[in-house]
Amino acid sequence: MTLLPATVHPEIRINSYGWYLRKRFGCRVSKVNVDAGFTCPNRDGSRGTGGCIYCDNSSFSPGATQPHISIEEQMLAGMDYHRKRLGSQKFIIYFQKFTNTYDSVERLQALYQRALAHPDVVGISVGTRPDALSDGAIELLAGIARERYVCLELGLQSMDDGILANINRGHTFDEYLGAVNRVSGRGMDICTHLIYGFPGESRAGFLKSAEMIASLGINSVKLHQLHAVKGTRLAELYNRGEFVPVAMEEYIAAAADFLELIPAAVTVQRLYGSAPLEIRVAPEWNLKNNQMWYAVLNELKARGSWQGKRRG
């Protein structure tokens, strides 16, 4: 029998974030999304306008998360959903839409503390960009991390500066490295977001990000395929034949390769992205999130492999 690393779940062969949270907090913990009404530096003109070419936050956000609804109401609705669906007992409030450190420290502190005030909340997860992390925001999050769980989710998407420029990302790979350096050792988990399938990207090029994750000591990853939704510039490129999505089989194989190359200690939060049917353009794989999740895990199983296997 193969002896798997202690951090790898013996059945699914990866270090899933849900499993990690259950071990850390002793119960089922779910993330609850909230929209606190932020924008982005590549939308408001400080870095650019229009946002990333693929970005439509409604494609990955629950409909009940809207900025005109108080975060307390959003939290309660999300907690109720996860209690009924999964039997969750504790929660991490996920400040998700757009750039959730892009404001004054005073407003950030008020929002984070409102989320942490609920007795069933064990911590917060904050989605942001490498170029929107002020010293004050880092100090605030580090202070919270001394008492509560904090995960800082850094959107990178690609370590190739050419790709970052082509997708109107508005920051460079060096800025991501600088942000990681400033946050490391401050008591919070760092989660990096990556996408596979950009025009002109090879699997070998994408897989270089696995070594980057390992070398920087990143705690957690989110991975999904590049997909186009209505109203985005990526959808326009697709309709003109200038964006060809990767095939499902290619994505599954690349995701499995990626998992084999990252350390077993890195938690895996996401392996696939989807969009509501009414705004989905391409690719059309007709698989739900859990089906795609298991498609990747089954590929690892078919290989007789597991997360971190190719790291020796």
C-alpha positions in Angstrom: 0.0 0.0 0.0 1.3 3.5 -0.9 2.1 5.6 2.1 0.6 9.1 1.4 1.9 12.3 3.0 0.1 13.0 6.3 -1.5 16.2 4.9 -3.0 14.4 1.9 -6.5 12.9 2.4 -6.3 9.2 1.9 -9.4 8.9 -0.3 -9.2 12.0 -2.5 -5.4 12.2 -2.7 -5.1 15.9 -2.2 -5.0 18.3 0.8 -8.4 19.8 0.4 -9.1 23.1 2.2 -12.3 21.7 3.7 -10.4 18.8 5.3 -7.7 21.2 6.6 -10.4 23.5 8.2 -12.1 20.5 9.8 -8.8 19.4 11.4 -7.9 22.9 12.5 -11.3 23.9 14.0 -12.7 20.5 14.9 -15.9 20.8 13.0 -17.3 21.5 9.5 -16.4 25.1 8.5 -17.7 26.8 5.4 -16.8 30.0 3.7 -19.6 32.6 3.3 -19.3 35.2 0.6 -20.1 38.8 1.2 -20.0 41.9 -1.1 -18.8 45.0 0.8 -19.1 47.3 -2.2 -15.4 47.5 -3.2 -14.0 48.3 -6.7 -10.6 47.6 -8.3 -7.6 49.8 -9.2 -7.8 48.5 -12.8 -11.5 49.7 -12.9 -11.4 53.1 -11.3 -8.5 54.5 -13.4 -5.7 54.3 -10.9 -4.2 51.4 -12.7 -6.5 51.0 -15.7 -10.2 50.8 -16.7 -12.5 48.0 -17.7 -11.1 45.4 -15.4 -9.6 42.0 -16.5 -10.9 40.9 -19.8 -12.6 37.8 -18.3 -14.1 39.5 -15.2 -17.7 39.5 -14.4 -18.1 38.9 -10.6 -21.6 37.6 -11.0 -20.2 34.6 -12.7 -18.8 33.3 -9.4 -20.8 35.1 -6.7 -24.1 34.0 -5.1 -27.0 36.2 -6.0 -27.7 37.0 -2.4 -24.4 38.8 -2.1 -25.1 42.4 -3.2 -23.6 45.6 -1.8 -26.9 47.2 -1.0 -27.6 44.3 1.5 -25.8 44.7 4.8 -22.9 42.3 5.3 -24.7 41.0 8.5 -27.7 40.0 6.3 -25.5 38.5 3.7 -23.7 36.5 6.4 -26.8 35.2 8.0 -28.2 34.1 4.6 -25.0 32.3 3.7 -24.6 30.7 7.1 -28.2 29.4 7.0 -27.6 27.9 3.5 -24.4 26.1 4.6 -25.9 24.8 7.8 -28.8 23.3 5.9 -26.8 22.0 3.0 -23.7 20.8 4.7 -24.3 20.8 8.4 -21.6 23.5 8.9 -21.1 24.7 12.4 -18.5 27.5 12.0 -17.8 30.0 9.2 -15.2 32.0 7.6 -16.5 35.3 6.1 -15.1 35.7 2.6 -14.8 39.3 1.3 -14.9 38.3 -2.3 -16.0 40.7 -4.9 -13.4 42.9 -6.5 -10.5 44.2 -4.3 -11.2 43.9 -0.6 -8.3 45.9 0.8 -8.8 48.8 -1.6 -10.0 51.4 0.9 -9.1 53.3 4.0 -7.8 51.3 6.9 -10.6 52.7 9.0 -13.3 51.3 6.7 -11.5 48.0 6.4 -11.3 47.6 10.1 -14.9 48.4 10.6 -16.0 45.9 7.9 -13.7 43.1 9.1 -14.7 43.5 12.8 -18.4 43.5 11.8 -17.8 40.1 10.2 -15.8 38.8 13.2 -18.5 39.9 15.7 -20.7 36.9 15.0 -20.1 34.1 17.5 -20.0 31.3 14.8 -17.4 33.1 12.7 -13.8 31.8 13.2 -12.1 34.1 10.8 -12.1 36.1 7.6 -10.8 35.5 4.1 -9.9 38.6 2.1 -9.7 38.6 -1.7 -7.4 41.3 -3.1 -4.6 42.2 -5.6 -0.9 42.5 -5.1 -1.0 46.2 -6.0 -3.7 47.1 -3.5 -2.1 46.2 -0.2 -1.1 49.2 1.8 1.2 48.9 4.8 -1.8 49.9 7.0 -4.0 47.1 5.5 -1.2 44.5 6.2 -0.8 45.7 9.7 -4.5 45.5 10.3 -4.8 42.0 9.0 -1.7 40.9 10.9 -3.2 42.2 14.1 -6.4 40.3 13.5 -4.4 37.2 12.7 -2.9 37.2 16.2 -6.4 36.5 17.5 -8.4 35.0 14.7 -8.0 33.0 11.5 -7.1 35.2 8.4 -6.6 34.1 4.8 -5.3 36.6 2.3 -6.3 35.6 -1.2 -4.0 37.1 -3.7 -5.1 37.1 -7.3 -2.2 36.4 -9.6 -3.7 34.4 -12.4 -0.4 34.0 -14.3 3.3 34.5 -13.6 3.8 35.6 -17.2 4.0 39.4 -17.5 3.0 39.2 -21.2 -0.2 37.4 -20.3 -0.9 39.8 -17.4 -0.6 42.7 -19.8 -2.8 41.0 -22.5 -5.6 40.4 -20.0 -5.5 43.9 -18.6 -4.5 42.7 -15.2 -2.9 45.9 -14.2 0.0 44.5 -12.1 3.2 42.6 -12.7 4.6 39.3 -11.4 7.2 41.3 -9.5 4.4 43.1 -7.6 2.9 39.8 -6.6 6.3 38.7 -5.3 6.6 41.9 -3.4 3.2 41.5 -1.8 4.0 37.9 -0.8 7.3 39.0 0.8 5.5 41.8 2.8 2.8 39.4 4.1 4.8 36.3 4.8 5.5 35.6 8.4 2.7 37.8 9.6 0.4 35.0 10.9 -2.0 34.7 8.0 -2.5 32.1 5.3 -1.7 33.2 1.8 -3.9 31.8 -1.0 -2.9 32.4 -4.6 -5.4 32.4 -7.5 -4.3 30.9 -10.8 -6.0 30.4 -14.2 -5.0 27.9 -17.0 -5.9 28.4 -20.6 -4.8 31.9 -21.6 -4.2 32.5 -25.3 -0.7 31.5 -26.2 -0.1 29.7 -22.9 1.4 26.2 -23.0 0.9 23.6 -20.3 4.7 23.7 -19.6 4.5 27.4 -19.1 1.5 27.1 -16.8 3.2 24.4 -14.7 6.1 26.7 -13.8 3.6 28.3 -11.4 3.6 25.1 -9.3 7.3 25.5 -8.6 6.7 29.1 -7.8 4.0 28.1 -5.3 6.5 25.7 -3.7 9.4 28.1 -3.6 7.4 30.9 -1.9 5.8 28.8 0.8 2.3 29.6 -0.3 -0.3 28.0 2.0 -3.2 27.6 -0.4 -4.3 27.7 -4.0 -7.3 28.2 -6.2 -7.2 27.0 -9.8 -9.7 27.3 -12.6 -9.9 27.2 -16.4 -10.2 30.4 -18.4 -13.8 30.8 -19.3 -15.8 33.5 -21.0 -19.1 35.0 -19.8 -21.4 37.5 -21.5 -20.5 41.1 -21.4 -16.8 40.6 -21.1 -14.0 41.4 -23.6 -13.0 37.7 -23.5 -16.5 36.8 -24.8 -16.0 39.3 -27.6 -12.7 37.6 -28.5 -14.4 34.2 -28.4 -17.1 35.3 -30.7 -14.5 36.6 -33.2 -12.6 33.3 -33.0 -9.6 34.9 -31.3 -10.0 32.9 -28.0 -10.1 29.1 -28.2 -10.7 27.6 -24.8 -8.6 24.6 -23.7 -10.3 21.2 -24.1 -11.7 19.6 -21.0 -9.3 16.7 -21.2 -6.4 19.0 -21.5 -7.5 21.0 -18.4 -8.0 17.9 -16.3 -4.5 16.6 -17.3 -2.9 20.0 -16.6 -4.7 20.3 -13.2 -3.5 16.9 -12.2 0.0 17.7 -13.3 -0.1 20.9 -11.2 -1.3 19.0 -8.1 1.5 16.5 -8.5 4.0 19.3 -8.5 2.9 21.4 -5.6 3.8 20.5 -2.0 1.4 18.2 -0.1 1.2 20.8 2.6 -0.5 23.3 0.3 -4.3 23.3 0.7 -6.5 23.2 -2.4 -9.5 25.4 -2.3 -10.7 25.2 -5.9 -10.0 23.2 -9.1 -12.6 24.5 -11.5 -14.6 27.6 -12.2 -18.2 27.8 -13.5 -20.7 30.4 -14.5 -24.5 30.6 -14.4 -26.0 29.1 -17.6 -27.6 32.4 -18.5 -24.3 34.2 -18.9 -22.0 31.3 -19.8 -20.3 31.6 -23.2 -17.4 29.2 -23.4 -16.2 26.5 -22.7 -19.4 24.5 -22.4 -18.4 21.4 -20.5 -21.8 20.8 -18.9 -20.3 19.7 -15.6 -21.1 21.1 -12.2 -18.3 22.2 -9.8 -18.3 18.9 -7.8 -18.3 16.9 -11.0 -15.2 18.7 -12.4 -13.6 18.5 -8.9 -13.9 14.7 -9.0 -12.9 14.5 -12.7 -9.5 15.9 -11.6 -9.3 13.7 -8.5 -10.2 10.6 -10.6 -7.4 11.5 -13.0 -5.0 11.4 -10.0 -6.4 8.1 -9.0 -6.1 6.6 -12.5 -2.5 7.6 -12.5 -1.9 6.1 -9.1 -0.8 9.5 -8.0 -1.4 12.2 -5.4 -0.7 15.8 -4.6 3.0 16.3 -4.3 4.1 13.0 -5.8 6.4 14.5 -8.3 8.2 16.5 -5.7 10.1 13.4 -4.6 
